[in-house]
Amino acid sequence: MGYLLIIIAAILVNNIVFSQFLGICPFLGVSKKLDTAYGMSAAVIFVLTLATIVTYLINLLLIKWELEFLQTIVFILVIAALVQLVEIILKKISPALYSALGIFLPLITTNCAVLGVAINVATKNFNAYGLDYNLLTGTIFAFATAVGYGLSLVLFTGVREQLKLADIPEGMQGTPIAILTAGLLAMAFMGFSGVV
């Protein structure tokens, strides 16, 4: 039951975008077309989950050698290396998606959602449901958080595509209506706060 609570909380209640406001730059930048939103969601799920696993294990070494003060720098380097790996894989497997994501794929490197989740798992700031802090719990949390990021990105993209058909005043077109829409979606996700 505890794992289910972590999954629901990470996806809906404590959504990384709408509750914690992490990862906003790629969220706003990639949310114009549904195809790129799906691709970015998959890339974030892969990078965030893998980065959490690798940084958790590296953090154990840092603690053993009493080098915890290097945690942030090491985590950033690991995340950058993983994003490069994703870039290479996407370039080989799906060149169309690679070119569609464009500049936003390297932005995963600086996506504070990935670093934030890795630090939360390493410092055990994510589990309030009585489960042991271990690699499995951290990985489940990271994967669910990444799925929540993907859900918010796809929902937001769908709304933005519908807004193209709406008659929006000239001063509100583009970024202003996107930010207003993101705020309304964040308020909608606040409705889940009593679930867990």
VOGUTI-12864 format. One record per atom (N, C-alpha, C, O, CB): residue number from 1; atom name; x, y, z. Coordinates in pm, whole numbers. Each point is the difference from the previous one (the first is absolute). Glycine has a CB too. Layout:
BEGIN
   miro   paba     east    north       up
    NUM     CA        X        Y        Z
...
END
This chain:
BEGIN
   miro   paba     east    north       up
      1      N       82     -120        0
      1     CA      -82      120        0
      1      C       86      126        0
      1      O      -36      101      -60
      1     CB     -143     -227      181
      2      N      295      119      -53
      2     CA       87      117        8
      2      C       54       42     -135
      2      O       12      119      -29
      2     CB       48     -190      257
      3      N      -26      -27     -312
      3     CA       51       33     -134
      3      C     -108       67      -84
      3      O       29       93      -75
      3     CB      129     -288       88
      4      N     -281      149        1
      4     CA     -111       61      -73
      4      C      -20      145       43
      4      O      -29       86      -82
      4     CB      -81     -311       60
      5      N      125      250      151
      5     CA      -12      138       50
      5      C      109       89      -56
      5      O      -25      116      -35
      5     CB      -80     -204      244
      6      N      227       35     -216
      6     CA      110       78      -57
      6      C      -29       32     -147
      6      O       24      112      -44
      6     CB      139     -221      204
      7      N     -213       11     -234
      7     CA      -28       21     -142
      7      C     -110      105      -20
      7      O       16       92      -81
      7     CB       52     -330       34
      8      N     -177      225      120
      8     CA     -110       97      -13
      8      C       45      140       42
      8      O      -31       99      -66
      8     CB     -135     -282      109
      9      N      240      188       67
      9     CA       47      130       48
      9      C       95       65     -100
      9      O      -10      120      -25
      9     CB      -15     -200      260
     10      N      117        3     -292
     10     CA       98       57      -93
     10      C      -64       44     -131
     10      O       42       99      -59
     10     CB      132     -244      163
     11      N     -275       71     -151
     11     CA      -62       34     -127
     11      C     -101      113       13
     11      O        0       94      -80
     11     CB       34     -329        7
     12      N     -120      227      173
     12     CA     -112       94        7
     12      C       13      105      110
     12      O      -12      120      -26
     12     CB     -128     -301      -62
     13      N      166      137      210
     13     CA       -6       92      114
     13      C      119       94        2
     13      O      -17      121       10
     13     CB     -108     -293      118
     14      N      245      117     -137
     14     CA      122       82        3
     14      C       64        3     -138
     14      O      120      -23      -14
     14     CB      -84      -36      257
     15      N     -115       88     -343
     15     CA       50        3     -138
     15      C      119       94       -9
     15      O       -4      113       49
     15     CB     -227     -161     -139
     16      N      336        1       28
     16     CA      127       73       -4
     16      C      -13      136      -68
     16      O       72       93       34
     16     CB       46     -312      -38
     17      N     -209      230      -92
     17     CA      -18      127      -71
     17      C     -100       89       72
     17      O       29      117       26
     17     CB       24     -231     -242
     18      N     -169       61      248
     18     CA     -109       83       50
     18      C        5       25      151
     18      O      -60       97       47
     18     CB      -75     -185     -233
     19      N      203        5      261
     19     CA        9       22      145
     19      C      137       52       42
     19      O       10       85       89
     19     CB     -177     -266      -58
     20      N      271      131      -95
     20     CA      135       37       40
     20      C       65      100      -96
     20      O      105       55       31
     20     CB      -83     -277       75
     21      N      -83      246     -221
     21     CA       46       96      -99
     21      C      143      -26      -46
     21      O       79       93      -14
     21     CB     -233       73      115
     22      N      187     -292     -122
     22     CA      130      -39      -53
     22      C      -15      -45     -145
     22      O     -101      -60      -36
     22     CB      180       -7      268
     23      N       19       97     -313
     23     CA       -2      -43     -139
     23      C      -90       85      -89
     23      O      -54      -51      -98
     23     CB      101     -175      179
     24      N      -63      353      -49
     24     CA      -93       86      -73
     24      C       51       37     -140
     24      O      -80       11      -93
     24     CB        3       79      313
     25      N      207      -70     -236
     25     CA       52       45     -130
     25      C      -31      -99     -113
     25      O      -59       40     -100
     25     CB      242       79      221
     26      N     -147     -248     -108
     26     CA      -39      -94     -106
     26      C     -152      -19       -6
     26      O      -55      -25     -107
     26     CB      274      -92      136
     27      N     -285      130       85
     27     CA     -146      -15        5
     27      C      -67      103      -89
     27      O      -90      -34      -76
     27     CB      106      -56      310
     28      N       26      215     -226
     28     CA      -59      104      -84
     28      C       51       -5     -143
     28      O      -73       33      -94
     28     CB       51      110      297
     29      N      147     -185     -222
     29     CA       60        2     -132
     29      C      -44     -111      -92
     29      O      -13       21     -121
     29     CB      203       85      226
     30      N     -215     -225      -53
     30     CA      -30     -116      -83
     30      C     -149      -22      -15
     30      O      -42      -88      -74
     30     CB      255      -15      148
     31      N     -294      182       -7
     31     CA     -143      -28        7
     31      C      -81       60     -114
     31      O     -117       33       18
     31     CB      144      -42      225
     32      N       32       23     -360
     32     CA      -75       56     -112
     32      C      -58     -108      -92
     32      O     -103       21      -64
     32     CB      249      179       75
     33      N      -80     -317      -16
     33     CA      -47     -111      -84
     33      C       -4     -127       82
     33      O       90      -26       80
     33     CB        4      135     -287
     34      N     -197     -187      188
     34     CA      -20     -122       79
     34      C      110     -103      -26
     34      O       40      -70       93
     34     CB     -286      113      -98
     35      N      295      -53     -118
     35     CA      105      -97      -31
     35      C      127       27       80
     35      O       60      -91       57
     35     CB     -156       66     -286
     36      N      137      152      232
     36     CA      121       33       76
     36      C      -23      -14      150
     36      O       93      -31       74
     36     CB      -25      187     -257
     37      N     -191     -133      229
     37     CA      -30      -17      143
     37      C       14     -146       40
     37      O       53      -31      107
     37     CB     -210      227     -115
     38      N      109     -287      -77
     38     CA       16     -143       29
     38      C      148      -38        3
     38      O       45      -73       89
     38     CB     -268       26     -197
     39      N      298       96       10
     39     CA      143      -31       -6
     39      C       76       54      121
     39      O       84      -69       57
     39     CB      -99       71     -305
     40      N      -16      122      285
     40     CA       66       60      116
     40      C      -38      -74      128
     40      O       84      -19       88
     40     CB      -82      243     -205
     41      N     -128     -266      127
     41     CA      -45      -75      117
     41      C       77     -131       13
     41      O       45      -36      109
     41     CB     -273      138     -130
     42      N      243     -172      -90
     42     CA       74     -126        2
     42      C      147       24       37
     42      O       57      -77       78
     42     CB     -213      -17     -252
     43      N      215      198      119
     43     CA      140       31       32
     43      C       17       35      147
     43      O       96      -43       64
     43     CB      -62      123     -299
     44      N     -127       -1      290
     44     CA        8       38      141
     44      C      -21     -123       89
     44      O       68      -15      101
     44     CB     -151      247     -156
     45      N      -10     -319       19
     45     CA      -22     -122       79
     45      C      127      -83        3
     45      O       41      -48      106
     45     CB     -286       48     -166
     46      N      308      -18      -55
     46     CA      122      -80       -6
     46      C      112       65       80
     46      O       63      -65       84
     46     CB     -131      -20     -311
     47      N       94      212      201
     47     CA      112       68       65
     47      C      -22       12      150
     47      O       91      -26       79
     47     CB      -48      153     -290
     48      N     -163      -88      252
     48     CA      -27       22      142
     48      C       12     -130       78
     48      O       59       -3      108
     48     CB     -210      194     -167
     49      N       95     -299        7
     49     CA        6     -128       70
     49      C      143      -52        6
     49      O       47      -41      106
     49     CB     -280      -10     -181
     50      N      302       52      -38
     50     CA      137      -50       -4
     50      C       93       88       84
     50      O       87      -51       70
     50     CB     -129      -44     -299
     51      N       23      227      223
     51     CA       84       91       78
     51      C      -19      -23      149
     51      O       96        8       77
     51     CB     -110      161     -260
     52      N     -109     -197      224
     52     CA      -25      -25      142
     52      C       69     -127       47
     52      O       58       -4      108
     52     CB     -277      121     -128
     53      N      213     -221      -62
     53     CA       66     -125       37
     53      C      151       21       12
     53      O       61      -40       99
     53     CB     -242      -92     -215
     54      N      240      194       15
     54     CA      146       18       -1
     54      C       44       94      112
     54      O       99      -27       69
     54     CB      -97      -11     -318
     55      N      -74      148      268
     55     CA       40       94      105
     55      C      -20      -57      140
     55      O       75       32       92
     55     CB     -133      155     -245
     56      N      -43     -273      169
     56     CA      -19      -66      130
     56      C      122      -86       33
     56      O       52        5      112
     56     CB     -302       -7     -146
     57      N      295      -75      -63
     57     CA      116      -87       22
     57      C      128       81       21
     57      O       82      -33       85
     57     CB     -192     -144     -224
     58      N      126      283       60
     58     CA      118       86       18
     58      C       -4       69      136
     58      O      104       18       64
     58     CB      -92       18     -313
     59      N     -131        3      293
     59     CA      -13       65      129
     59      C       44      -92      114
     59      O       56       45      100
     59     CB     -243       93     -192
     60      N      160     -269       78
     60     CA       47      -94      101
     60      C      152        2       11
     60      O       56       -7      109
     60     CB     -256     -138     -152
     61      N      267      157      -72
     61     CA      146       10        0
     61      C       46      133       61
     61      O       98        4       76
     61     CB      -89     -150     -279
     62      N      -78      253      170
     62     CA       36      130       56
     62      C      -14        0      153
     62      O       83       57       70
     62     CB     -156       54     -284
     63      N      -31     -175      263
     63     CA      -19       -8      145
     63      C      109      -86       64
     63      O       53       34      105
     63     CB     -302       -6     -135
     64      N      281     -140      -36
     64     CA      103      -90       53
     64      C      135       71        9
     64      O       74      -19       97
     64     CB     -196     -177     -194
     65      N      154      278       -3
     65     CA      128       70       -3
     65      C       -6      140       63
     65      O       96       76       -4
     65     CB      -42     -203     -203
     66      N     -171      159      267
     66     CA      -22      128       66
     66      C       22      119      -95
     66      O       65       98       35
     66     CB        5     -203      181
     67      N     -126       92     -335
     67     CA       10      105     -103
     67      C     -138       52      -39
     67      O      -22       34     -116
     67     CB      234     -139       31
     68      N     -304      112      182
     68     CA     -137       42      -30
     68      C       -7      141      -57
     68      O      -95       33      -72
     68     CB       17     -183      253
     69      N      176      234     -149
     69     CA        0      137      -50
     69      C       15        8     -151
     69      O      -28      105      -59
     69     CB      123      -35      276
     70      N      -52     -178     -281
     70     CA       13       -4     -146
     70      C     -127      -48      -69
     70      O       -3      -14     -123
     70     CB      246      -27      153
     71      N     -347       15       47
     71     CA     -121      -62      -52
     71      C      -59       73     -120
     71      O      -24      -62     -103
     71     CB      -20      -20      332
     72      N       21      210     -219
     72     CA      -65       75     -108
     72      C       85        0     -127
     72      O      -53      -21     -109
     72     CB      -59      165      280
     73      N      241     -123     -158
     73     CA       88        4     -117
     73      C        3     -136      -69
     73      O       -9       -9     -122
     73     CB      149      188      232
     74      N     -126     -285      -32
     74     CA        3     -135      -57
     74      C     -133      -33      -67
     74      O       -2      -59     -108
     74     CB      168      -12      284
     75      N     -276      107     -112
     75     CA     -132      -28      -57
     75      C      -17       72     -134
     75      O      -52      -57      -95
     75     CB      -42       27      327
     76      N      137      154     -239
     76     CA      -11       76     -126
     76      C       80      -68     -111
     76      O      -47      -10     -113
     76     CB       15      224      243
     77      N      152     -259      -98
     77     CA       83      -68     -100
     77      C      -65     -131      -46
     77      O        3      -31     -120
     77     CB      201      133      223
     78      N     -261     -178      -12
     78     CA      -67     -126      -36
     78      C     -120       28      -90
     78      O      -19      -68     -101
     78     CB       94      -36      318
     79      N     -155      205     -181
     79     CA     -118       34      -81
     79      C       42       46     -139
     79      O      -63      -39      -98
     79     CB      -62      102      306
     80      N      229       18     -217
     80     CA       48       46     -131
     80      C       46     -118      -86
     80      O      -28       -4     -120
     80     CB       99      222      224
     81      N       -3     -313      -43
     81     CA       45     -119      -76
     81      C     -119      -83      -47
     81      O        1      -49     -113
     81     CB      212       45      246
     82      N     -313      -11      -50
     82     CA     -119      -78      -39
     82      C      -77       69     -112
     82      O      -53      -67      -90
     82     CB       39      -23      322
     83      N        6      222     -227
     83     CA      -69       72     -108
     83      C       75      -16     -132
     83      O      -62      -13     -106
     83     CB      -27      179      273
     84      N      222     -166     -162
     84     CA       77      -23     -120
     84      C      -28     -139      -57
     84      O       -8      -19     -121
     84     CB      186      175      207
     85      N     -192     -253        4
     85     CA      -35     -136      -42
     85      C     -136       -3      -68
     85      O      -15      -64     -104
     85     CB      153      -28      292
     86      N     -236      160     -130
     86     CA     -134        6      -60
     86      C        6       68     -136
     86      O      -66      -42      -95
     86     CB      -38       48      324
     87      N      184      100     -239
     87     CA       14       70     -128
     87      C       56      -91     -108
     87      O      -49       -1     -113
     87     CB       82      214      237
     88      N       68     -288      -91
     88     CA       62      -92      -96
     88      C     -101     -108      -42
     88      O      -11      -31     -118
     88     CB      238       73      221
     89      N     -299      -97       -6
     89     CA      -98     -104      -30
     89      C     -112       54      -88
     89      O      -39      -64      -98
     89     CB       92      -48      315
     90      N     -106      231     -183
     90     CA     -108       58      -81
     90      C       46       34     -141
     90      O      -75      -17      -96
     90     CB      -25      108      304
     91      N      223      -44     -222
     91     CA       53       34     -132
     91      C        6     -123      -89
     91      O      -22        8     -121
     91     CB      155      179      222
     92      N     -101     -303      -41
     92     CA        8     -124      -77
     92      C     -138      -61      -26
     92      O      -30      -43     -111
     92     CB      256        3      210
     93      N     -311       37        5
     93     CA     -129      -69      -10
     93      C     -106       84      -69
     93      O      -72      -50      -87
     93     CB      131      -73      293
     94      N      -71      250     -168
     94     CA     -107       85      -52
     94      C       53      139      -35
     94      O      -14       93       79
     94     CB     -153     -221       59
     95      N      226      143     -256
     95     CA       53      132      -38
     95      C     -108      108       -7
     95      O       28      117       26
     95     CB      150     -236     -153
     96      N     -301       81       92
     96     CA     -108       98       -8
     96      C      -31       56      139
     96      O      -15      122       15
     96     CB      -80     -242     -215
     97      N       86       35      300
     97     CA      -25       45      136
     97      C      119       80       53
     97      O      -17       98       72
     97     CB     -132     -297      -33
     98      N      269      156      -75
     98     CA      121       70       42
     98      C        0      144      -52
     98      O       32       93       74
     98     CB       93     -311      -70
     99      N     -161      235     -130
     99     CA       -3      136      -56
     99      C     -121       79       50
     99      O        7      122       11
     99     CB      113     -207     -215
    100      N     -230       17      234
    100     CA     -118       69       51
    100      C       24       54      141
    100      O      -44      110       33
    100     CB     -101     -259     -173
    101      N      216       72      222
    101     CA       30       46      135
    101      C      101      115       -2
    101      O       -4       88       85
    101     CB      -43     -317        3
    102      N      138      226     -186
    102     CA       92      110      -19
    102      C       78       36      126
    102      O       63      -86       62
    102     CB     -215      171     -235
    103      N      148       42      209
    103     CA       76       54      111
    103      C      -52      -51      134
    103      O       71        5      100
    103     CB      -22      197     -236
    104      N     -172     -252      140
    104     CA      -59      -38      127
    104      C       53     -133       53
    104      O      -13      -28      119
    104     CB     -189      153     -186
    105      N      260     -206      -19
    105     CA       60     -124       48
    105      C      122       28       88
    105      O        9      -57      109
    105     CB      -90      -59     -315
    106      N      174      201      164
    106     CA      109       33       93
    106      C      -48       73      125
    106      O       69        2      102
    106     CB       83       11     -298
    107      N     -271       47      189
    107     CA      -53       69      118
    107      C      -34      -97      112
    107      O      -14       41      115
    107     CB      -74      136     -264
    108      N       73     -306      118
    108     CA      -23      -98      106
    108      C      120        1       94
    108      O      -14      -26      120
    108     CB     -130     -117     -272
    109      N      262      174       99
    109     CA      120        7       83
    109      C      -19      102      111
    109      O       39      -25      114
    109     CB      102      -41     -310
    110      N     -200      179      163
    110     CA      -21      105       99
    110      C     -142       -1       55
    110      O      -40       94       68
    110     CB      214       43     -183
    111      N     -249     -242       86
    111     CA     -136      -10       53
    111      C        9      -24      150
    111      O       45     -105       46
    111     CB     -133       14     -267
    112      N       44      189      295
    112     CA       13       -9      146
    112      C      -88     -110       57
    112      O       21      -40      115
    112     CB       32      283     -107
    113      N     -149     -293      -83
    113     CA      -82     -111       49
    113      C       86     -125       16
    113      O      -16      -73       99
    113     CB     -187      171     -212
    114      N      291     -124       20
    114     CA       86     -119        6
    114      C       94       11      119
    114      O       13      -94       78
    114     CB      -27       66     -329
    115      N       79      141      265
    115     CA       92       19      113
    115      C      -75        2      132
    115      O       47      -55      100
    115     CB      108      183     -249
    116      N     -272      -64      152
    116     CA      -78        7      123
    116      C      -43     -137       49
    116      O        8      -28      120
    116     CB      -86      250     -191
    117      N       33     -307      -19
    117     CA      -42     -135       40
    117      C      121      -81       46
    117      O       -9      -72      100
    117     CB     -184       81     -263
    118      N      304        2       93
    118     CA      121      -74       41
    118      C       45       42      140
    118      O       38      -84       81
    118     CB       31       65     -322
    119      N      -73      148      269
    119     CA       39       48      133
    119      C     -102      -42      105
    119      O       37      -40      110
    119     CB       81      236     -215
    120      N     -247     -189       72
    120     CA     -103      -44       95
    120      C       16     -146       37
    120      O      -15      -38      117
    120     CB     -140      208     -212
    121      N      184     -253       -3
    121     CA       18     -142       27
    121      C      128      -24       81
    121      O        1      -80       94
    121     CB     -125       23     -306
    122      N      231      126      175
    122     CA      127      -19       71
    122      C       -7       48      145
    122      O       62      -59       88
    122     CB       57       84     -305
    123      N     -195       82      240
    123     CA      -11       53      136
    123      C     -125      -50       72
    123      O      -29       42      112
    123     CB      153      159     -186
    124      N     -197     -291        9
    124     CA     -118      -66       59
    124      C     -109      100       37
    124      O      -62      -13      105
    124     CB      211     -166      -19
    125      N     -173      276     -172
    125     CA     -104      101       24
    125      C     -126      -27      -81
    125      O      -68       94      -39
    125     CB      247       71       86
    126      N     -212     -290      -71
    126     CA     -115      -27      -87
    126      C     -100      -97       60
    126      O     -111      -11      -51
    126     CB      259       55     -140
    127      N     -113     -113      295
    127     CA      -82     -111       46
    127      C      -64       33      134
    127      O       70       10      101
    127     CB       77     -171     -225
    128      N     -276      178      124
    128     CA      -73       27      125
    128      C     -100     -111       29
    128      O      -96       22       74
    128     CB      125      225     -111
    129      N       -9     -364      -20
    129     CA     -100     -105       11
    129      C       49     -123       75
    129      O      -57     -108      -15
    129     CB      -37      190     -197
    130      N      197      -66      293
    130     CA       45     -108       86
    130      C       78     -110      -69
    130      O       19     -107       60
    130     CB     -212      159       76
    131      N      238      -32     -257
    131     CA       79     -101      -70
    131      C      148       20       29
    131      O       43      110       36
    131     CB     -218     -126     -217
    132      N      252      -90      165
    132     CA      144       12       15
    132      C       56       85     -114
    132      O      -47       -6     -113
    132     CB       59     -218      230
    133      N       90      302      -83
    133     CA       69       77     -103
    133      C      101      -92      -65
    133      O      101      -37       61
    133     CB     -133      257       63
    134      N        6     -257     -247
    134     CA       94      -87      -70
    134      C       -6       32     -149
    134      O      -73       89      -44
    134     CB       48     -270      219
    135      N      103      107     -251
    135     CA        7       24     -145
    135      C     -133      -25      -68
    135      O      -37       74      -91
    135     CB      278     -136       97
    136      N     -313      -41       34
    136     CA     -129      -31      -62
    136      C     -101      112       23
    136      O      -67       44      -93
    136     CB      113     -290      125
    137      N      -57      291       91
    137     CA      -94      108       32
    137      C       37      128      -76
    137      O      -88       67      -55
    137     CB       50     -167      282
    138      N      166      132     -230
    138     CA       45      119      -73
    138      C      -25      -10     -149
    138      O      -37       99      -63
    138     CB      208      -67      236
    139      N     -151     -151     -229
    139     CA      -24      -19     -143
    139      C     -148       11      -33
    139      O      -37       60     -101
    139     CB      239     -207       88
    140      N     -286       89       97
    140     CA     -145       12      -22
    140      C      -43      147        8
    140      O      -79       46      -82
    140     CB       44     -277      178
    141      N       88      302        2
    141     CA      -31      143       13
    141      C       45       77     -124
    141      O      -74       83      -53
    141     CB       95     -101      303
    142      N      101       -9     -297
    142     CA       54       71     -116
    142      C      -81      -29     -126
    142      O      -32       91      -76
    142     CB      259     -100      179
    143      N     -260     -119     -123
    143     CA      -79      -36     -118
    143      C     -138       66        4
    143      O      -47       53     -100
    143     CB      172     -272       86
    144      N     -190      214      131
    144     CA     -133       61       12
    144      C        7      152      -18
    144      O      -90       59      -59
    144     CB       22     -244      213
    145      N      173      246     -103
    145     CA       16      145      -19
    145      C       18       33     -148
    145      O      -56       98      -49
    145     CB      158      -80      278
    146      N      -24     -100     -299
    146     CA       20       22     -143
    146      C     -130      -22      -78
    146      O      -27       72      -95
    146     CB      266     -144      119
    147      N     -318      -26       16
    147     CA     -131      -21      -63
    147      C      -91      120       26
    147      O      -74       42      -89
    147     CB       99     -293      115
    148      N      -19      305       95
    148     CA      -76      121       32
    148      C       44      118      -85
    148      O      -83       80      -43
    148     CB       53     -163      275
    149      N      160       94     -257
    149     CA       51      105      -88
    149      C      -55      -20     -141
    149      O      -46       95      -63
    149     CB      256      -75      202
    150      N     -205     -144     -187
    150     CA      -53      -30     -133
    150      C     -148       27      -11
    150      O      -47       53     -100
    150     CB      224     -223       74
    151      N     -252      132      129
    151     CA     -145       25        2
    151      C      -29      150       -7
    151      O      -85       43      -78
    151     CB       51     -253      211
    152      N      104      287      -53
    152     CA      -25      144       -1
    152      C       40       61     -134
    152      O      -68       91      -49
    152     CB      105      -84      296
    153      N       71      -56     -307
    153     CA       44       53     -129
    153      C     -100      -33     -110
    153      O      -33       86      -83
    153     CB      271     -110      157
    154      N     -287      -99      -76
    154     CA      -97      -40     -104
    154      C     -133       73       19
    154      O      -60       45      -98
    154     CB      170     -271       82
    155      N     -157      238      140
    155     CA     -125       73       25
    155      C       13      147      -44
    155      O      -88       54      -66
    155     CB       38     -208      259
    156      N      160      214     -156
    156     CA       23      140      -34
    156      C       10       19     -151
    156      O      -51       98      -55
    156     CB      167      -66      274
    157      N      -51     -125     -285
    157     CA       13        7     -146
    157      C     -137      -12      -67
    157      O      -29       72      -95
    157     CB      260     -170      110
    158      N     -314        6       34
    158     CA     -134      -15      -55
    158      C      -82      127       14
    158      O      -73       40      -91
    158     CB       83     -282      144
    159      N        1      306       62
    159     CA      -72      125       22
    159      C       54      109      -92
    159      O      -77       77      -58
    159     CB       34     -141      298
    160      N      175       70     -254
    160     CA       59      103      -89
    160      C      -40      -22     -146
    160      O      -20       97      -74
    160     CB      213      -76      232
    161      N     -205     -147     -200
    161     CA      -44      -25     -137
    161      C     -145       44      -20
    161      O      -36       49     -106
    161     CB      197     -243       90
    162      N     -243      176      118
    162     CA     -139       47       -8
    162      C       -8      152        1
    162      O      -89       59      -61
    162     CB       13     -269      176
    163      N      169      274      -46
    163     CA        1      146        6
    163      C       30       63     -136
    163      O      -36      115      -25
    163     CB      108     -130      264
    164      N       -6      -60     -327
    164     CA       26       51     -134
    164      C     -129       25      -76
    164      O       -6       86      -88
    164     CB      223     -209       86
    165      N     -321       48       37
    165     CA     -129       13      -67
    165      C      -89      107       64
    165      O     -102       38      -57
    165     CB      119     -278       -7
    166      N       22      286      181
    166     CA      -82       96       74
    166      C       28      143      -47
    166      O      107       30      -54
    166     CB     -110     -185      252
    167      N      -94      242     -175
    167     CA       16      141      -33
    167      C       55       72      124
    167      O      -75       40       89
    167     CB     -117      -49     -260
    168      N      323       23      174
    168     CA       69       58      115
    168      C       38      144      -36
    168      O       48       25     -110
    168     CB       40     -253      186
    169      N     -109      322       17
    169     CA       42      139      -27
    169      C      149        7      -33
    169      O       80      -80       50
    169     CB     -259      163      105
    170      N      215       10     -239
    170     CA      136        9      -52
    170      C      104       12      112
    170      O      108      -59      -11
    170     CB     -200      164     -194
    171      N       64      -32      308
    171     CA       95       19      109
    171      C       22     -124       84
    171      O       98       -8       74
    171     CB     -166      243      -71
    172      N      -22     -332      -12
    172     CA       11     -122       79
    172      C       55     -118      -79
    172      O       22     -107       57
    172     CB     -211      190       80
    173      N      210      -68     -266
    173     CA       46     -111      -82
    173      C      145      -36       34
    173      O       80       86       38
    173     CB     -238      -15     -222
    174      N      190     -199      169
    174     CA      137      -46       21
    174      C       29      -31      146
    174      O      -72      -75       65
    174     CB      141      210     -260
    175      N       39      -76      246
    175     CA       46      -29      136
    175      C      -99       39      108
    175      O      -18      -77       94
    175     CB      246      109     -178
    176      N     -294       85       77
    176     CA      -93       35      108
    176      C     -112     -103       21
    176      O      -28      -37      114
    176     CB       78      274     -162
    177      N     -112     -282      -59
    177     CA     -108      -98       16
    177      C       55     -135       45
    177      O      -68      -75       70
    177     CB      -66      195     -247
    178      N      258     -152      136
    178     CA       62     -126       43
    178      C       24        2      151
    178      O      -27      -99       68
    178     CB      137       75     -295
    179      N      -60      134      279
    179     CA       26       10      144
    179      C     -131        0       78
    179      O       -9      -63      106
    179     CB      222      190     -153
    180      N     -312      -59       -3
    180     CA     -131        0       65
    180      C      -60     -140        2
    180      O      -57      -43      100
    180     CB       22      281     -172
    181      N       47     -309      -38
    181     CA      -50     -137      -10
    181      C       74      -93       97
    181      O      -61      -84       66
    181     CB        0      125     -308
    182      N      194      -24      250
    182     CA       78      -82       94
    182      C      -44       27      143
    182      O       -7      -92       81
    182     CB      203       94     -240
    183      N     -226      122      191
    183     CA      -49       34      134
    183      C     -135      -64       29
    183      O      -23      -48      111
    183     CB      146      263     -126
    184      N     -212     -217      -84
    184     CA     -130      -64       18
    184      C       14     -152       18
    184      O      -70      -61       80
    184     CB      -35      244     -217
    185      N      196     -242       61
    185     CA       25     -144       18
    185      C       60      -29      137
    185      O      -32     -102       62
    185     CB       66       79     -310
    186      N       54      111      296
    186     CA       56      -18      134
    186      C     -109        6      106
    186      O        1      -77       97
    186     CB      216      178     -174
    187      N     -313       -9       58
    187     CA     -112        8       94
    187      C      -86     -126       -6
    187      O      -50      -47      102
    187     CB       50      296     -125
    188      N      -16     -304      -96
    188     CA      -77     -123      -15
    188      C       69     -116       71
    188      O      -65      -82       64
    188     CB      -24      164     -284
    189      N      222      -88      208
    189     CA       74     -107       68
    189      C       -1       18      151
    189      O       22      -97       73
    189     CB      123       74     -275
    190      N     -170      142      251
    190     CA      -12       21      145
    190      C     -121      -74       55
    190      O       -5      -31      119
    190     CB      116      255     -142
    191      N     -207     -253      -63
    191     CA     -117      -75       43
    191      C       32     -141       45
    191      O      -79      -63       71
    191     CB      -53      198     -227
    192      N      249     -188      115
    192     CA       41     -134       42
    192      C       67        0      137
    192      O       34     -107       50
    192     CB       -8       47     -289
    193      N       -7      175      300
    193     CA       80        8      123
    193      C      -60      -78      116
    193      O       73      -36       92
    193     CB        4      257     -168
    194      N     -204     -248       76
    194     CA      -58      -77      110
    194      C       -3     -150      -25
    194      O      -45      -76       86
    194     CB      -90      274      -35
    195      N      182     -242     -166
    195     CA       -7     -142      -36
    195      C       96      -84       84
    195      O      -36     -108       47
    195     CB      -29      174     -280
    196      N      186      -17      251
    196     CA      101      -77       74
    196      C       35       74      128
    196      O       84      -47       77
    196     CB        8      -50     -290
END
